[in-house]
Amino acid sequence: MNAVYTLFHEYEKAPGADETTLIGIYTTREKAEAALARVRDKPGFRDYPDGFDISEAVLDRDEWTEGFVRMIGDKVVES
């Protein structure tokens, strides 16, 4: 196995503030899709049905290599 599948749910809690939930990490896309089917009608998730994302994550590979900045709105407040 060289990849896993992540299932996240995200919605905008307030303007500029997203709420992200990691639901699980699965060995196959099919298992991630089955998990989505199990939670899609649960409280909270059912209110934001477009917030689900299944992504493939390759093991032993950097996904984010460029650092980050902190922003409020469209302004950088730290670098």
DODREN-324996 format. One record per atom (N, C-alpha, C, O): residue in one letter; atom name; z negated, x, y. Coordinates in pm, whole numbers, plus 32768, in hexadecimal, padded with zeros to 4 digits. Layout:
<node zafi="a" nuke="CA" pz="Z" px="X" py="Y"/>
...
# end
This chain:
<node zafi="m" nuke="N" pz="8000" px="8055" py="7F8A"/>
<node zafi="m" nuke="CA" pz="8000" px="8000" py="8000"/>
<node zafi="m" nuke="C" pz="8000" px="8059" py="807C"/>
<node zafi="m" nuke="O" pz="7FAC" px="80B2" py="8089"/>
<node zafi="n" nuke="N" pz="805D" px="8041" py="80D6"/>
<node zafi="n" nuke="CA" pz="8060" px="808E" py="8151"/>
<node zafi="n" nuke="C" pz="8055" px="8036" py="81CC"/>
<node zafi="n" nuke="O" pz="8061" px="8067" py="823D"/>
<node zafi="a" nuke="N" pz="803E" px="7FB3" py="81B7"/>
<node zafi="a" nuke="CA" pz="802F" px="7F58" py="8229"/>
<node zafi="a" nuke="C" pz="7FD2" px="7EE6" py="8204"/>
<node zafi="a" nuke="O" pz="7FC1" px="7EC3" py="818F"/>
<node zafi="v" nuke="N" pz="7F96" px="7EAC" py="826B"/>
<node zafi="v" nuke="CA" pz="7F45" px="7E33" py="825D"/>
<node zafi="v" nuke="C" pz="7F75" px="7DD1" py="82C8"/>
<node zafi="v" nuke="O" pz="7FC3" px="7DF5" py="8320"/>
<node zafi="y" nuke="N" pz="7F45" px="7D57" py="82BF"/>
<node zafi="y" nuke="CA" pz="7F6D" px="7CEE" py="831E"/>
<node zafi="y" nuke="C" pz="7EF1" px="7CB7" py="8361"/>
<node zafi="y" nuke="O" pz="7E93" px="7C8C" py="831F"/>
<node zafi="t" nuke="N" pz="7EF3" px="7CB8" py="83E6"/>
<node zafi="t" nuke="CA" pz="7E82" px="7C85" py="8433"/>
<node zafi="t" nuke="C" pz="7EA1" px="7BF8" py="8463"/>
<node zafi="t" nuke="O" pz="7F12" px="7BD8" py="8486"/>
<node zafi="l" nuke="N" pz="7E3A" px="7BA6" py="8464"/>
<node zafi="l" nuke="CA" pz="7E45" px="7B1E" py="849A"/>
<node zafi="l" nuke="C" pz="7DE4" px="7B13" py="850E"/>
<node zafi="l" nuke="O" pz="7D6A" px="7B19" py="84FC"/>
<node zafi="f" nuke="N" pz="7E1B" px="7B02" py="8585"/>
<node zafi="f" nuke="CA" pz="7DCD" px="7AF1" py="85FF"/>
<node zafi="f" nuke="C" pz="7DE7" px="7A67" py="8639"/>
<node zafi="f" nuke="O" pz="7E4E" px="7A29" py="861F"/>
<node zafi="h" nuke="N" pz="7D87" px="7A38" py="8687"/>
<node zafi="h" nuke="CA" pz="7D9B" px="79C1" py="86D9"/>
<node zafi="h" nuke="C" pz="7D72" px="79E5" py="8767"/>
<node zafi="h" nuke="O" pz="7D09" px="7A22" py="877C"/>
<node zafi="e" nuke="N" pz="7DC5" px="79C1" py="87C9"/>
<node zafi="e" nuke="CA" pz="7DA9" px="79E1" py="8854"/>
<node zafi="e" nuke="C" pz="7DCB" px="796A" py="88AD"/>
<node zafi="e" nuke="O" pz="7E2D" px="7924" py="8896"/>
<node zafi="y" nuke="N" pz="7D77" px="7954" py="8911"/>
<node zafi="y" nuke="CA" pz="7D94" px="78EE" py="8976"/>
<node zafi="y" nuke="C" pz="7D59" px="7919" py="89FB"/>
<node zafi="y" nuke="O" pz="7D01" px="796F" py="89FF"/>
<node zafi="e" nuke="N" pz="7D89" px="78DE" py="8A67"/>
<node zafi="e" nuke="CA" pz="7D57" px="78FF" py="8AEB"/>
<node zafi="e" nuke="C" pz="7CDB" px="78AB" py="8B07"/>
<node zafi="e" nuke="O" pz="7CE3" px="7831" py="8B1A"/>
<node zafi="k" nuke="N" pz="7C68" px="78ED" py="8B09"/>
<node zafi="k" nuke="CA" pz="7BE7" px="78AA" py="8B1D"/>
<node zafi="k" nuke="C" pz="7BD5" px="7882" py="8BAF"/>
<node zafi="k" nuke="O" pz="7B9F" px="7817" py="8BCD"/>
<node zafi="a" nuke="N" pz="7C01" px="78D8" py="8C08"/>
<node zafi="a" nuke="CA" pz="7BFF" px="78C1" py="8C98"/>
<node zafi="a" nuke="C" pz="7C73" px="7912" py="8CD2"/>
<node zafi="a" nuke="O" pz="7CA6" px="796C" py="8C8E"/>
<node zafi="p" nuke="N" pz="7C9E" px="78F4" py="8D4C"/>
<node zafi="p" nuke="CA" pz="7D0D" px="7942" py="8D84"/>
<node zafi="p" nuke="C" pz="7CF2" px="79D8" py="8D7C"/>
<node zafi="p" nuke="O" pz="7C91" px="7A0A" py="8DB4"/>
<node zafi="g" nuke="N" pz="7D49" px="7A1E" py="8D37"/>
<node zafi="g" nuke="CA" pz="7D3D" px="7AAF" py="8D28"/>
<node zafi="g" nuke="C" pz="7CDA" px="7ADC" py="8CBE"/>
<node zafi="g" nuke="O" pz="7CC3" px="7B54" py="8CB0"/>
<node zafi="a" nuke="N" pz="7C9E" px="7A7F" py="8C73"/>
<node zafi="a" nuke="CA" pz="7C3B" px="7AA3" py="8C0D"/>
<node zafi="a" nuke="C" pz="7C62" px="7A64" py="8B88"/>
<node zafi="a" nuke="O" pz="7C54" px="79EC" py="8B74"/>
<node zafi="d" nuke="N" pz="7C93" px="7AB7" py="8B2E"/>
<node zafi="d" nuke="CA" pz="7CBB" px="7A88" py="8AA9"/>
<node zafi="d" nuke="C" pz="7C48" px="7A96" py="8A47"/>
<node zafi="d" nuke="O" pz="7BF9" px="7AF4" py="8A4E"/>
<node zafi="e" nuke="N" pz="7C40" px="7A39" py="89EB"/>
<node zafi="e" nuke="CA" pz="7BDF" px="7A3D" py="897D"/>
<node zafi="e" nuke="C" pz="7C2E" px="7A5A" py="88FE"/>
<node zafi="e" nuke="O" pz="7C87" px="7A0E" py="88D9"/>
<node zafi="t" nuke="N" pz="7C0E" px="7AC9" py="88BC"/>
<node zafi="t" nuke="CA" pz="7C56" px="7AF2" py="8844"/>
<node zafi="t" nuke="C" pz="7BF7" px="7AF5" py="87CE"/>
<node zafi="t" nuke="O" pz="7B89" px="7B2B" py="87D7"/>
<node zafi="t" nuke="N" pz="7C23" px="7ABA" py="875E"/>
<node zafi="t" nuke="CA" pz="7BD4" px="7AB7" py="86E3"/>
<node zafi="t" nuke="C" pz="7C24" px="7AF4" py="8672"/>
<node zafi="t" nuke="O" pz="7C93" px="7AC8" py="8655"/>
<node zafi="l" nuke="N" pz="7BEC" px="7B5A" py="8632"/>
<node zafi="l" nuke="CA" pz="7C28" px="7B8F" py="85B8"/>
<node zafi="l" nuke="C" pz="7BF9" px="7B36" py="8546"/>
<node zafi="l" nuke="O" pz="7B82" px="7B32" py="8527"/>
<node zafi="i" nuke="N" pz="7C56" px="7AF0" py="8509"/>
<node zafi="i" nuke="CA" pz="7C33" px="7A97" py="849A"/>
<node zafi="i" nuke="C" pz="7C2A" px="7AE4" py="8418"/>
<node zafi="i" nuke="O" pz="7BD2" px="7AC9" py="83C6"/>
<node zafi="g" nuke="N" pz="7C85" px="7B43" py="8403"/>
<node zafi="g" nuke="CA" pz="7C7E" px="7B91" py="8389"/>
<node zafi="g" nuke="C" pz="7CEF" px="7BF6" py="837D"/>
<node zafi="g" nuke="O" pz="7D4E" px="7BF7" py="83CB"/>
<node zafi="i" nuke="N" pz="7CE0" px="7C4C" py="8318"/>
<node zafi="i" nuke="CA" pz="7D43" px="7CB3" py="82F8"/>
<node zafi="i" nuke="C" pz="7D67" px="7CA0" py="8265"/>
<node zafi="i" nuke="O" pz="7D0E" px="7C97" py="8210"/>
<node zafi="y" nuke="N" pz="7DE8" px="7C99" py="8248"/>
<node zafi="y" nuke="CA" pz="7E17" px="7C70" py="81C3"/>
<node zafi="y" nuke="C" pz="7E7C" px="7CD3" py="818B"/>
<node zafi="y" nuke="O" pz="7EBF" px="7D1B" py="81D5"/>
<node zafi="t" nuke="N" pz="7E84" px="7CD6" py="8108"/>
<node zafi="t" nuke="CA" pz="7EDE" px="7D35" py="80C5"/>
<node zafi="t" nuke="C" pz="7F6E" px="7D06" py="80C4"/>
<node zafi="t" nuke="O" pz="7FC8" px="7D57" py="80AE"/>
<node zafi="t" nuke="N" pz="7F87" px="7C86" py="80DB"/>
<node zafi="t" nuke="CA" pz="8011" px="7C53" py="80E0"/>
<node zafi="t" nuke="C" pz="801F" px="7BEF" py="8152"/>
<node zafi="t" nuke="O" pz="7FBD" px="7BB2" py="817D"/>
<node zafi="r" nuke="N" pz="8099" px="7BDE" py="8181"/>
<node zafi="r" nuke="CA" pz="80B5" px="7B79" py="81E8"/>
<node zafi="r" nuke="C" pz="8094" px="7AED" py="81B2"/>
<node zafi="r" nuke="O" pz="8062" px="7A98" py="81FB"/>
<node zafi="e" nuke="N" pz="80B1" px="7AD7" py="8133"/>
<node zafi="e" nuke="CA" pz="8097" px="7A54" py="80F6"/>
<node zafi="e" nuke="C" pz="8002" px="7A31" py="80FB"/>
<node zafi="e" nuke="O" pz="7FDE" px="79BF" py="8116"/>
<node zafi="k" nuke="N" pz="7FAC" px="7A94" py="80E2"/>
<node zafi="k" nuke="CA" pz="7F1B" px="7A7B" py="80E9"/>
<node zafi="k" nuke="C" pz="7EEF" px="7A5E" py="8178"/>
<node zafi="k" nuke="O" pz="7E98" px="7A0A" py="818F"/>
<node zafi="a" nuke="N" pz="7F2B" px="7AA4" py="81D9"/>
<node zafi="a" nuke="CA" pz="7F0C" px="7A89" py="8266"/>
<node zafi="a" nuke="C" pz="7F39" px="79FC" py="828C"/>
<node zafi="a" nuke="O" pz="7EF2" px="79B5" py="82D3"/>
<node zafi="e" nuke="N" pz="7FAF" px="79D3" py="825D"/>
<node zafi="e" nuke="CA" pz="7FE0" px="794C" py="8279"/>
<node zafi="e" nuke="C" pz="7F87" px="78E2" py="8238"/>
<node zafi="e" nuke="O" pz="7F72" px="7877" py="8272"/>
<node zafi="a" nuke="N" pz="7F54" px="78FD" py="81C0"/>
<node zafi="a" nuke="CA" pz="7EF8" px="78A0" py="817E"/>
<node zafi="a" nuke="C" pz="7E76" px="7894" py="81CD"/>
<node zafi="a" nuke="O" pz="7E3F" px="7827" py="81D9"/>
<node zafi="a" nuke="N" pz="7E45" px="7903" py="8202"/>
<node zafi="a" nuke="CA" pz="7DCB" px="7900" py="8254"/>
<node zafi="a" nuke="C" pz="7DE3" px="78AE" py="82D2"/>
<node zafi="a" nuke="O" pz="7D8D" px="785F" py="82FA"/>
<node zafi="l" nuke="N" pz="7E56" px="78C0" py="8311"/>
<node zafi="l" nuke="CA" pz="7E77" px="7871" py="8387"/>
<node zafi="l" nuke="C" pz="7E75" px="77DC" py="8365"/>
<node zafi="l" nuke="O" pz="7E40" px="778B" py="83B2"/>
<node zafi="a" nuke="N" pz="7EAE" px="77B7" py="82F4"/>
<node zafi="a" nuke="CA" pz="7EAE" px="772B" py="82CA"/>
<node zafi="a" nuke="C" pz="7E20" px="76F6" py="82B7"/>
<node zafi="a" nuke="O" pz="7E05" px="7681" py="82D2"/>
<node zafi="r" nuke="N" pz="7DC4" px="774D" py="8288"/>
<node zafi="r" nuke="CA" pz="7D39" px="7722" py="8272"/>
<node zafi="r" nuke="C" pz="7CED" px="770A" py="82F4"/>
<node zafi="r" nuke="O" pz="7C94" px="76B6" py="82F8"/>
<node zafi="v" nuke="N" pz="7D10" px="7755" py="835F"/>
<node zafi="v" nuke="CA" pz="7CC1" px="774C" py="83DB"/>
<node zafi="v" nuke="C" pz="7D06" px="76FE" py="844A"/>
<node zafi="v" nuke="O" pz="7CC4" px="76DC" py="84AD"/>
<node zafi="r" nuke="N" pz="7D85" px="76E2" py="843E"/>
<node zafi="r" nuke="CA" pz="7DD0" px="76A7" py="84AF"/>
<node zafi="r" nuke="C" pz="7D95" px="7624" py="84E1"/>
<node zafi="r" nuke="O" pz="7DA1" px="7606" py="8558"/>
<node zafi="d" nuke="N" pz="7D56" px="75D6" py="848D"/>
<node zafi="d" nuke="CA" pz="7D1E" px="7555" py="84B7"/>
<node zafi="d" nuke="C" pz="7C88" px="755A" py="84D1"/>
<node zafi="d" nuke="O" pz="7C49" px="74F2" py="84E5"/>
<node zafi="k" nuke="N" pz="7C4E" px="75D2" py="84D2"/>
<node zafi="k" nuke="CA" pz="7BBE" px="75E0" py="84ED"/>
<node zafi="k" nuke="C" pz="7BA4" px="75D1" py="8583"/>
<node zafi="k" nuke="O" pz="7BFD" px="75E7" py="85D5"/>
<node zafi="p" nuke="N" pz="7B27" px="75AB" py="85A7"/>
<node zafi="p" nuke="CA" pz="7B04" px="759C" py="8634"/>
<node zafi="p" nuke="C" pz="7B26" px="761B" py="8684"/>
<node zafi="p" nuke="O" pz="7B10" px="768B" py="8656"/>
<node zafi="g" nuke="N" pz="7B5A" px="7606" py="86FA"/>
<node zafi="g" nuke="CA" pz="7B83" px="7675" py="8750"/>
<node zafi="g" nuke="C" pz="7C11" px="769F" py="8734"/>
<node zafi="g" nuke="O" pz="7C66" px="769A" py="878E"/>
<node zafi="f" nuke="N" pz="7C2D" px="76C9" py="86BA"/>
<node zafi="f" nuke="CA" pz="7CB4" px="76F3" py="8698"/>
<node zafi="f" nuke="C" pz="7D18" px="7681" py="86AA"/>
<node zafi="f" nuke="O" pz="7D87" px="7697" py="86DA"/>
<node zafi="r" nuke="N" pz="7CF2" px="7609" py="8683"/>
<node zafi="r" nuke="CA" pz="7D50" px="7598" py="868B"/>
<node zafi="r" nuke="C" pz="7D73" px="7574" py="871B"/>
<node zafi="r" nuke="O" pz="7DDA" px="7536" py="8734"/>
<node zafi="d" nuke="N" pz="7D1E" px="759D" py="877B"/>
<node zafi="d" nuke="CA" pz="7D39" px="7582" py="8808"/>
<node zafi="d" nuke="C" pz="7DA1" px="75E0" py="8842"/>
<node zafi="d" nuke="O" pz="7DDB" px="75C3" py="88AB"/>
<node zafi="y" nuke="N" pz="7DBA" px="7650" py="8800"/>
<node zafi="y" nuke="CA" pz="7E1B" px="76B4" py="882E"/>
<node zafi="y" nuke="C" pz="7E74" px="76DE" py="87B9"/>
<node zafi="y" nuke="O" pz="7E6D" px="7751" py="878D"/>
<node zafi="p" nuke="N" pz="7EC7" px="7683" py="8787"/>
<node zafi="p" nuke="CA" pz="7F14" px="76A0" py="870E"/>
<node zafi="p" nuke="C" pz="7F7C" px="770E" py="871D"/>
<node zafi="p" nuke="O" pz="7FA9" px="7746" py="86BA"/>
<node zafi="d" nuke="N" pz="7FA2" px="772E" py="8798"/>
<node zafi="d" nuke="CA" pz="8005" px="7798" py="87AD"/>
<node zafi="d" nuke="C" pz="7FC6" px="7822" py="87BA"/>
<node zafi="d" nuke="O" pz="800C" px="7884" py="87D3"/>
<node zafi="g" nuke="N" pz="7F42" px="782B" py="87A9"/>
<node zafi="g" nuke="CA" pz="7EFD" px="78A9" py="87BE"/>
<node zafi="g" nuke="C" pz="7EF7" px="7906" py="8747"/>
<node zafi="g" nuke="O" pz="7EBF" px="7973" py="8751"/>
<node zafi="f" nuke="N" pz="7F2F" px="78DF" py="86D5"/>
<node zafi="f" nuke="CA" pz="7F28" px="7932" py="865D"/>
<node zafi="f" nuke="C" pz="7F93" px="799E" py="865D"/>
<node zafi="f" nuke="O" pz="8003" px="7989" py="868C"/>
<node zafi="d" nuke="N" pz="7F6E" px="7A13" py="8627"/>
<node zafi="d" nuke="CA" pz="7FCD" px="7A81" py="8619"/>
<node zafi="d" nuke="C" pz="7FB1" px="7ACC" py="8597"/>
<node zafi="d" nuke="O" pz="7F41" px="7AF7" py="857E"/>
<node zafi="i" nuke="N" pz="8018" px="7ADB" py="8547"/>
<node zafi="i" nuke="CA" pz="8012" px="7B2F" py="84CF"/>
<node zafi="i" nuke="C" pz="8067" px="7BA9" py="84EB"/>
<node zafi="i" nuke="O" pz="80DD" px="7B9D" py="850D"/>
<node zafi="s" nuke="N" pz="802C" px="7C1F" py="84DC"/>
<node zafi="s" nuke="CA" pz="8073" px="7C9C" py="84F6"/>
<node zafi="s" nuke="C" pz="8061" px="7CFD" py="8483"/>
<node zafi="s" nuke="O" pz="7FF7" px="7D02" py="8444"/>
<node zafi="e" nuke="N" pz="80C9" px="7D48" py="8468"/>
<node zafi="e" nuke="CA" pz="80C0" px="7DB3" py="8405"/>
<node zafi="e" nuke="C" pz="8085" px="7E2E" py="8448"/>
<node zafi="e" nuke="O" pz="80AE" px="7E54" py="84B5"/>
<node zafi="a" nuke="N" pz="8024" px="7E6D" py="8406"/>
<node zafi="a" nuke="CA" pz="7FE8" px="7EE9" py="8437"/>
<node zafi="a" nuke="C" pz="7FFD" px="7F54" py="83CD"/>
<node zafi="a" nuke="O" pz="7FCB" px="7F49" py="835D"/>
<node zafi="v" nuke="N" pz="8047" px="7FBB" py="83F2"/>
<node zafi="v" nuke="CA" pz="8061" px="8029" py="8396"/>
<node zafi="v" nuke="C" pz="7FE6" px="8083" py="8393"/>
<node zafi="v" nuke="O" pz="7FB3" px="80AA" py="83FC"/>
<node zafi="l" nuke="N" pz="7FB7" px="80A4" py="831C"/>
<node zafi="l" nuke="CA" pz="7F40" px="80F7" py="830D"/>
<node zafi="l" nuke="C" pz="7F5D" px="8188" py="8332"/>
<node zafi="l" nuke="O" pz="7FCD" px="81B8" py="8322"/>
<node zafi="d" nuke="N" pz="7EF7" px="81CB" py="8365"/>
<node zafi="d" nuke="CA" pz="7EFD" px="825A" py="8387"/>
<node zafi="d" nuke="C" pz="7F64" px="8279" py="83F3"/>
<node zafi="d" nuke="O" pz="7F9F" px="82E5" py="83F4"/>
<node zafi="r" nuke="N" pz="7F7B" px="821A" py="844E"/>
<node zafi="r" nuke="CA" pz="7FD8" px="8230" py="84BE"/>
<node zafi="r" nuke="C" pz="7F94" px="8202" py="853E"/>
<node zafi="r" nuke="O" pz="7F5A" px="8195" py="8543"/>
<node zafi="d" nuke="N" pz="7F9B" px="8255" py="85A6"/>
<node zafi="d" nuke="CA" pz="7F65" px="822E" py="8628"/>
<node zafi="d" nuke="C" pz="7FBC" px="81BE" py="8661"/>
<node zafi="d" nuke="O" pz="8037" px="81C8" py="8661"/>
<node zafi="e" nuke="N" pz="7F7C" px="8155" py="8692"/>
<node zafi="e" nuke="CA" pz="7FC4" px="80E5" py="86CE"/>
<node zafi="e" nuke="C" pz="7FBF" px="80E8" py="8766"/>
<node zafi="e" nuke="O" pz="8018" px="80B5" py="87A9"/>
<node zafi="w" nuke="N" pz="7F56" px="8124" py="879D"/>
<node zafi="w" nuke="CA" pz="7F46" px="8127" py="882E"/>
<node zafi="w" nuke="C" pz="7F24" px="81B6" py="8854"/>
<node zafi="w" nuke="O" pz="7EB7" px="81E6" py="8835"/>
<node zafi="t" nuke="N" pz="7F7F" px="81FA" py="8896"/>
<node zafi="t" nuke="CA" pz="7F6C" px="8289" py="88AF"/>
<node zafi="t" nuke="C" pz="7F6B" px="82AF" py="8943"/>
<node zafi="t" nuke="O" pz="7F5E" px="8325" py="8963"/>
<node zafi="e" nuke="N" pz="7F78" px="824E" py="899D"/>
<node zafi="e" nuke="CA" pz="7F8C" px="826E" py="8A2A"/>
<node zafi="e" nuke="C" pz="7F13" px="8258" py="8A82"/>
<node zafi="e" nuke="O" pz="7F20" px="825F" py="8AFD"/>
<node zafi="g" nuke="N" pz="7E9E" px="823D" py="8A4A"/>
<node zafi="g" nuke="CA" pz="7E28" px="8223" py="8A9C"/>
<node zafi="g" nuke="C" pz="7E2F" px="8198" py="8AD9"/>
<node zafi="g" nuke="O" pz="7E81" px="8145" py="8AB0"/>
<node zafi="f" nuke="N" pz="7DD7" px="817D" py="8B3C"/>
<node zafi="f" nuke="CA" pz="7DD8" px="80F9" py="8B7B"/>
<node zafi="f" nuke="C" pz="7D9C" px="8101" py="8C06"/>
<node zafi="f" nuke="O" pz="7D5D" px="8165" py="8C29"/>
<node zafi="v" nuke="N" pz="7DB0" px="809A" py="8C54"/>
<node zafi="v" nuke="CA" pz="7D71" px="808A" py="8CD7"/>
<node zafi="v" nuke="C" pz="7D2C" px="8003" py="8CD8"/>
<node zafi="v" nuke="O" pz="7D51" px="7FA8" py="8C8E"/>
<node zafi="r" nuke="N" pz="7CC7" px="7FF8" py="8D2B"/>
<node zafi="r" nuke="CA" pz="7C81" px="7F78" py="8D3C"/>
<node zafi="r" nuke="C" pz="7CBD" px="7F31" py="8DB4"/>
<node zafi="r" nuke="O" pz="7CD1" px="7F6D" py="8E1D"/>
<node zafi="m" nuke="N" pz="7CDA" px="7EB1" py="8DA3"/>
<node zafi="m" nuke="CA" pz="7D19" px="7E65" py="8E0F"/>
<node zafi="m" nuke="C" pz="7CCD" px="7DE5" py="8E29"/>
<node zafi="m" nuke="O" pz="7C93" px="7DA9" py="8DCF"/>
<node zafi="i" nuke="N" pz="7CCD" px="7DBC" py="8EA6"/>
<node zafi="i" nuke="CA" pz="7CA0" px="7D38" py="8ECE"/>
<node zafi="i" nuke="C" pz="7D17" px="7CF9" py="8F14"/>
<node zafi="i" nuke="O" pz="7D44" px="7D27" py="8F7D"/>
<node zafi="g" nuke="N" pz="7D48" px="7C8C" py="8ED8"/>
<node zafi="g" nuke="CA" pz="7DC4" px="7C52" py="8F0B"/>
<node zafi="g" nuke="C" pz="7E34" px="7CB6" py="8EF9"/>
<node zafi="g" nuke="O" pz="7E4B" px="7CE6" py="8E8A"/>
<node zafi="d" nuke="N" pz="7E79" px="7CD7" py="8F65"/>
<node zafi="d" nuke="CA" pz="7EE6" px="7D39" py="8F5C"/>
<node zafi="d" nuke="C" pz="7EC1" px="7DBF" py="8F9A"/>
<node zafi="d" nuke="O" pz="7F19" px="7E10" py="8FB7"/>
<node zafi="k" nuke="N" pz="7E3E" px="7DD6" py="8FB0"/>
<node zafi="k" nuke="CA" pz="7E11" px="7E53" py="8FEF"/>
<node zafi="k" nuke="C" pz="7DC4" px="7EAA" py="8F8D"/>
<node zafi="k" nuke="O" pz="7D6C" px="7E7C" py="8F45"/>
<node zafi="v" nuke="N" pz="7DE9" px="7F2B" py="8F8B"/>
<node zafi="v" nuke="CA" pz="7DA1" px="7F8D" py="8F39"/>
<node zafi="v" nuke="C" pz="7D1E" px="7FAD" py="8F7F"/>
<node zafi="v" nuke="O" pz="7D1D" px="7FD0" py="8FF5"/>
<node zafi="v" nuke="N" pz="7CAD" px="7FA0" py="8F36"/>
<node zafi="v" nuke="CA" pz="7C2A" px="7FBE" py="8F71"/>
<node zafi="v" nuke="C" pz="7BF0" px="8040" py="8F3C"/>
<node zafi="v" nuke="O" pz="7B92" px="8075" py="8F77"/>
<node zafi="e" nuke="N" pz="7C24" px="8073" py="8ECF"/>
<node zafi="e" nuke="CA" pz="7BFC" px="80F5" py="8E99"/>
<node zafi="e" nuke="C" pz="7C75" px="8131" py="8E55"/>
<node zafi="e" nuke="O" pz="7CCD" px="80E9" py="8E26"/>
<node zafi="s" nuke="N" pz="7C79" px="81B5" py="8E4F"/>
<node zafi="s" nuke="CA" pz="7CE5" px="81F4" py="8E01"/>
<node zafi="s" nuke="C" pz="7CAF" px="8268" py="8DB3"/>
<node zafi="s" nuke="O" pz="7CF9" px="82AA" py="8D6B"/>
# end
